[in-house]
Amino acid sequence: MIPHSLIEDIISGEIVLFLGAGSSTEGFSYFKTKLTDILAEKCKYPKTSTYNLPFITQYYSDTLDGGFKVRLIREIRTYFDKYMDSGEAYRMVTMIHKIISKIGFFKNIITTNWDVFLERELNLIPIVRDTDLVFWNDEKRQVIKMHGCISQPDTMVITVKDYDDYIKNNIDTPINNKIKDMLATKSFLFVGYSLRDENFRLIQDKILNRMGSFSRTSYAIMREPSEEDIGYWKKRGIMLLPYNALAFFRGLYDHFVKEDLYFDDETESRLWNKYNEITRAHYRLDQESNAGFPTAMYQDALMHGIEGVITDIDRGKIKDEIKNEIKEIEKLLELHVKHENWIEIAYNKGRLNALLWVFDESYDLRHYMNNETEPITEEQFIELQKEFDVSQ
C-alpha cells in the first residue's frame, strides 16, 4: 500500500524524484551480463576487492588505460548502444521511464545515470553542466544529471578518483546548491539508488545538520530492506518502502487513473486505433472532388487532435488540462465562423470533434465534410462525389 502522505506530496508537487542505476540498465538488464560484471571481467578485477562500480572502473582505468578513461568510456558507450540497437531491450530498460513520463506530477528529477534513456522518454534537454541552470524553467519538467552524461564524457563521474574530486570540488557548485535547496524544501523519492553512496550521504548529512527536526521526510523504494537499513535511514528522515520499482510506478499510475486524473492504457489504444482509421480514410481521399478539400483539412485536424492527446498523455498531462482545450477551440471556432474563414472552420471543427470524441467515445465522429464544412458520413461524401462527376 503506497502511503497516502506520499501520494498527496506527489500531487502537490512536493516530491523530487531521484533515480539511480537500478531504475535503468542495472535494474532491468536485458542482456545476461551487467555493465559492472563486463568491466570486472575485462580488467580481471580481483575477487577479494570491494565489488562496486567506482572501484571496478578505477581498476579498469589504471590497469588497461594508464589511468585515463577513453577505453573505459568507450566500453560504457558500447554497452548503452546495445540497448539502443535492440527494440526489445530498449523497451525493457525504459519501462520505468515511460511510466514516469506519464506522471506529470514529477516536475523535478535528479539522476546519477549516464545514459540518455530518461531524457529521450521525457522529451527534454537535461541539466548536465552548471551553465545549463541558466535555462531552468519552473513551469516545465527539469532533469538534473548529477554525475554527468555519456553524451558529454568530460562530465561523467565514474571512478573512485572522480567521486573524490566531485566531493572535494563540486559540493558548492550551482548544481549541487540547487540539489541542496531541494533537499531542504522538498521531499525526495529515491528509486534504484544506493543510499549508502558517500556522495549522497555527504549532501544529505549537511542538510540534516542544518535543518535538524525540521528536515522533510523522504522515501526510498527498496525491494527487500533489512531491519538495519530501515532503522538507519529512519533516523535520517527516509522511509523505506518495500516495493519492486516497476510495480510501484505502475501501482501509482493506476491509482491516479482510478482517481480520474489520467487516462488508462485502454484509452490510449483506442486513440491509436481511431487515428489509424482516419489515416486510412485520408489516404483514400480525392481532394479534388466536391467537398474534398474541406474534408482534407477536417481529417488533418482529426488526426492532429487525437495525436496531440496521445502526446499529452505520454507527457503527463492530467485529464482536466486536456479537457480545457475544448473551450479554447470553441472560442477560436466562433471567431472563424464570424469572419467566414472556411478553411479554419473546417480545421478547428476537426480539432474540436476529436477532443469531444476522446472524452465521449459514443460521440458521432464523422470523417468527411460537405461544402458547408459540416461533418457527414462516408456514404454522403460518395454521393457528393457522384454529383460532382455528373456536373462535369
C-alpha positions in Angstrom: 0.0 0.0 0.0 1.5 3.3 -1.1 1.4 5.8 1.8 -1.3 8.4 1.4 1.1 11.1 2.6 3.4 10.2 -0.4 0.6 10.4 -2.9 -0.5 13.7 -1.5 3.0 15.1 -1.8 3.3 13.8 -5.4 0.1 15.5 -6.4 1.0 18.8 -4.7 4.4 18.9 -6.4 6.3 18.4 -3.2 8.3 15.4 -4.4 11.7 15.3 -6.2 12.3 12.0 -7.9 15.9 10.7 -7.5 16.8 7.9 -10.0 19.8 5.6 -9.7 21.2 2.8 -11.8 18.7 0.3 -10.5 15.9 2.2 -12.4 17.8 1.8 -15.7 20.2 -0.8 -17.2 21.4 -2.2 -13.9 17.9 -2.9 -12.6 16.3 -4.3 -15.8 19.2 -5.9 -17.6 18.0 -7.4 -20.8 21.4 -8.9 -21.5 22.9 -11.7 -19.4 25.8 -9.6 -18.1 25.5 -6.2 -16.5 28.0 -3.3 -17.0 29.7 -3.9 -13.7 30.3 -7.5 -14.4 31.5 -6.8 -18.0 34.1 -4.3 -16.8 35.2 -6.5 -13.9 35.8 -9.4 -16.3 37.7 -7.4 -18.9 40.1 -5.9 -16.4 40.4 -9.1 -14.3 39.2 -7.3 -11.2 40.5 -9.0 -8.0 37.7 -11.1 -6.4 38.9 -10.1 -2.9 38.4 -6.4 -3.6 35.3 -4.3 -2.9 32.9 -5.1 -5.7 31.2 -1.9 -6.7 31.3 0.2 -9.9 33.6 3.1 -8.8 36.3 0.7 -7.6 36.0 -1.5 -10.6 36.1 1.4 -13.1 39.1 2.8 -11.2 40.9 -0.5 -11.5 39.9 -0.8 -15.2 41.2 2.7 -15.9 44.5 2.1 -14.1 45.3 -1.3 -15.5 44.0 -1.0 -19.1 44.4 2.6 -19.9 47.2 4.0 -17.8 44.8 6.0 -15.6 43.0 7.5 -18.5 39.3 6.9 -19.2 38.9 6.8 -23.0 38.8 3.0 -23.2 36.5 2.8 -20.2 34.0 5.3 -21.6 34.1 3.5 -25.0 33.2 0.3 -23.2 30.3 2.1 -21.4 29.1 3.6 -24.7 29.2 0.2 -26.4 27.1 -1.2 -23.5 24.4 1.5 -23.9 24.5 1.1 -27.7 23.4 -2.5 -27.3 20.2 -1.2 -25.7 19.7 1.5 -28.3 20.1 -1.0 -31.2 17.6 -3.6 -29.9 13.9 -2.6 -29.8 13.0 -5.2 -27.2 16.0 -4.3 -25.0 15.2 -0.6 -25.2 11.6 -1.2 -24.4 12.5 -3.2 -21.3 15.1 -0.8 -20.0 12.8 2.2 -20.4 9.7 0.7 -18.8 10.0 2.8 -15.7 11.0 5.9 -17.7 7.8 5.6 -19.8 5.6 5.5 -16.8 7.4 8.4 -15.1 6.8 10.4 -18.3 3.1 9.8 -18.0 3.0 11.0 -14.4 3.3 14.7 -14.9 3.3 15.5 -11.2 7.0 14.6 -11.1 8.3 18.0 -12.2 11.9 17.8 -10.9 14.0 14.7 -11.4 17.6 14.1 -10.4 19.6 11.1 -11.7 23.1 9.7 -11.3 22.7 7.7 -14.5 24.9 8.5 -17.5 22.6 7.0 -20.2 20.2 9.1 -22.3 17.1 7.0 -21.9 15.3 9.2 -19.4 15.5 12.5 -21.3 14.5 10.6 -24.5 11.3 9.3 -22.9 10.5 12.7 -21.3 11.4 14.6 -24.5 13.5 17.2 -22.8 17.1 18.6 -22.6 18.7 17.8 -19.2 20.7 19.9 -16.9 24.3 18.5 -17.1 26.6 21.4 -16.5 26.4 24.3 -14.1 25.9 26.7 -17.0 22.8 24.7 -18.0 21.0 26.1 -14.9 20.6 29.4 -16.8 17.8 27.6 -18.7 16.0 26.3 -15.7 12.2 26.7 -16.0 9.9 26.1 -13.0 6.9 25.8 -15.3 8.4 22.7 -17.1 9.9 19.4 -16.1 13.6 19.6 -15.3 16.1 16.7 -15.1 19.5 17.2 -13.4 22.1 14.6 -14.4 24.2 14.8 -11.2 27.0 12.6 -12.4 27.2 13.7 -16.0 26.1 12.2 -19.3 27.5 9.8 -21.8 26.9 12.4 -24.5 29.3 14.7 -22.7 32.1 12.3 -21.5 34.1 15.0 -19.6 31.2 15.5 -17.2 31.0 11.8 -16.1 31.7 10.9 -12.5 32.8 7.2 -12.9 35.9 6.2 -10.9 36.8 6.5 -7.3 39.1 9.4 -8.2 36.1 11.1 -10.0 34.0 10.7 -6.9 36.7 12.1 -4.6 37.2 15.0 -6.9 33.5 15.6 -7.1 33.1 15.6 -3.3 36.1 17.9 -2.9 35.4 20.4 -5.7 31.7 20.2 -6.5 29.9 20.3 -3.2 29.2 24.0 -3.5 28.7 24.3 -7.3 25.5 25.8 -8.7 24.0 22.4 -9.5 24.8 20.9 -6.1 23.5 24.0 -4.4 20.3 23.5 -6.4 20.1 19.9 -5.1 20.7 21.0 -1.5 18.0 23.6 -1.8 15.6 20.9 -3.0 16.7 18.6 -0.1 15.8 21.4 2.3 12.5 22.4 0.8 11.1 19.2 -0.8 10.6 15.5 0.0 12.6 13.1 -2.1 11.7 9.7 -3.6 14.8 7.6 -4.2 14.5 4.8 -6.8 17.2 2.4 -7.9 19.8 4.2 -5.9 22.3 3.1 -3.2 21.5 5.1 -0.2 25.0 4.2 1.2 26.7 6.2 -1.6 29.2 8.5 0.1 28.4 11.4 -2.3 24.7 11.3 -1.4 25.3 10.8 2.3 27.6 13.9 2.4 24.9 16.2 0.9 22.1 14.6 2.9 24.1 14.8 6.2 24.8 18.5 5.6 21.0 19.2 5.2 20.2 17.2 8.4 22.8 19.1 10.4 21.3 22.4 9.2 17.6 21.6 9.3 17.5 19.2 12.3 14.0 18.2 13.3 12.6 20.4 10.5 14.0 18.2 7.8 11.5 16.9 5.3 10.6 13.2 5.4 11.7 11.4 2.2 11.1 8.0 0.7 13.1 5.2 -0.9 11.9 2.2 -2.9 13.9 -0.9 -1.9 12.7 -4.4 -2.7 13.8 -6.2 0.5 15.1 -3.7 3.0 16.8 -5.2 6.1 15.8 -4.1 9.6 19.2 -2.4 9.8 18.5 -0.4 6.7 15.1 0.6 7.9 16.4 1.7 11.2 19.4 3.5 9.8 17.5 5.6 7.3 14.5 6.3 9.6 16.9 8.2 11.8 17.9 10.2 8.8 14.3 11.0 7.7 14.0 8.4 4.9 11.1 5.9 5.0 12.0 2.7 3.1 9.1 1.3 1.0 9.4 -2.5 0.2 8.4 -2.4 -3.5 9.7 -3.5 -6.8 10.3 -0.2 -8.6 8.4 -1.0 -11.8 5.4 -2.4 -9.7 5.5 0.8 -7.6 5.2 3.2 -10.5 2.5 1.0 -12.2 0.6 1.0 -9.0 1.0 4.7 -8.6 -0.3 5.4 -12.2 -3.2 3.0 -11.7 -4.1 4.9 -8.5 -4.2 8.2 -10.5 -6.3 6.5 -13.2 -8.9 5.4 -10.6 -9.0 8.9 -9.3 -9.8 10.1 -12.8 -6.7 12.2 -13.1 -5.2 10.3 -16.0 -6.4 8.1 -18.9 -6.0 4.4 -18.7 -3.9 2.3 -21.2 -7.1 1.1 -23.0 -7.9 4.7 -23.9 -4.5 5.2 -25.5 -5.0 2.1 -27.6 -8.5 3.3 -28.6 -7.0 6.6 -29.7 -4.3 4.9 -31.8 -6.9 2.7 -33.5 -9.1 5.7 -34.4 -6.0 7.7 -35.6 -5.1 4.8 -37.9 -8.7 4.5 -39.1 -8.8 8.2 -40.1 -5.3 8.0 -41.7 -6.6 5.2 -44.0 -9.6 7.3 -44.9 -7.3 10.3 -45.6 -5.1 8.3 -48.0 -8.2 7.3 -50.0 -9.5 10.8 -50.2 -9.8 12.6 -53.5 -9.1 16.2 -52.5 -10.1 17.5 -56.0 -13.6 16.2 -55.6 -16.6 18.2 -54.3 -16.0 18.8 -50.6 -12.7 17.0 -50.9 -10.5 20.0 -49.8 -12.5 20.9 -46.6 -12.6 17.2 -45.8 -8.8 17.0 -46.1 -8.5 19.9 -43.7 -11.0 18.3 -41.4 -9.3 14.9 -41.4 -5.9 16.6 -40.8 -7.4 18.2 -37.8 -8.9 14.9 -36.5 -5.5 13.2 -36.8 -3.7 16.2 -35.2 -6.2 16.4 -32.4 -6.0 12.7 -31.5 -2.2 12.6 -31.9 -2.0 15.7 -29.7 -3.9 13.9 -26.9 -1.7 10.8 -27.2 1.3 13.1 -26.8 -0.3 14.9 -23.8 -1.0 11.5 -22.1 2.6 10.4 -22.7 3.9 13.7 -21.3 1.9 13.5 -18.1 -1.0 16.0 -18.7 -3.9 15.4 -16.4 -7.4 15.0 -17.9 -8.6 18.4 -16.9 -5.7 20.1 -18.6 -6.6 18.3 -21.9 -10.3 19.0 -21.5 -9.7 22.7 -21.1 -8.5 22.8 -24.7 -12.1 22.2 -25.8 -13.2 25.6 -24.5 -10.2 27.2 -26.2 -11.0 25.7 -29.6 -14.7 26.6 -29.2 -13.8 30.2 -28.8 -11.4 30.1 -31.8 -14.0 28.4 -33.9 -16.6 31.0 -33.0 -14.2 33.7 -34.2 -13.5 32.0 -37.5 -17.3 31.5 -38.1 -17.8 35.2 -37.5 -15.2 36.0 -40.2 -16.3 33.2 -42.5 -12.9 31.7 -42.7 -13.9 28.4 -44.2 -10.6 26.6 -44.1 -10.0 27.4 -40.5 -13.6 26.5 -39.7 -13.1 23.0 -41.2 -9.8 22.6 -39.4 -11.0 23.7 -36.0 -14.2 21.6 -36.2 -11.9 18.7 -36.7 -9.8 19.6 -33.6 -13.0 20.1 -31.6 -14.7 17.0 -32.6 -11.6 14.9 -32.0 -11.5 16.1 -28.4 -15.2 15.7 -27.9 -14.8 12.1 -29.0 -11.8 11.5 -26.8 -13.9 12.3 -23.7 -17.1 10.5 -25.1 -16.5 7.6 -27.4 -20.2 7.5 -28.2 -19.8 10.9 -30.0 -20.5 10.5 -33.7 -17.1 11.4 -35.1 -17.7 11.6 -38.9 -14.7 11.6 -41.2 -15.9 13.7 -44.1 -17.4 17.2 -44.7 -19.7 18.9 -47.2 -19.3 22.2 -48.8 -20.7 24.0 -45.8 -18.0 22.4 -43.7 -20.5 20.2 -41.8 -19.3 16.6 -40.9 -21.0 14.0 -43.0 -20.9 10.2 -43.4 -18.7 8.4 -46.0 -21.9 7.5 -47.9 -23.0 11.1 -48.1 -19.5 12.1 -49.2 -19.6 9.5 -52.0 -22.9 10.9 -53.2 -21.3 14.4 -53.3 -18.5 13.0 -55.5 -21.1 11.5 -57.9 -22.9 14.8 -58.2 -19.6 16.5 -58.9 -18.7 13.9 -61.6 -22.1 14.3 -63.3 -21.9 18.1 -63.3 -18.6 18.0 -65.1 
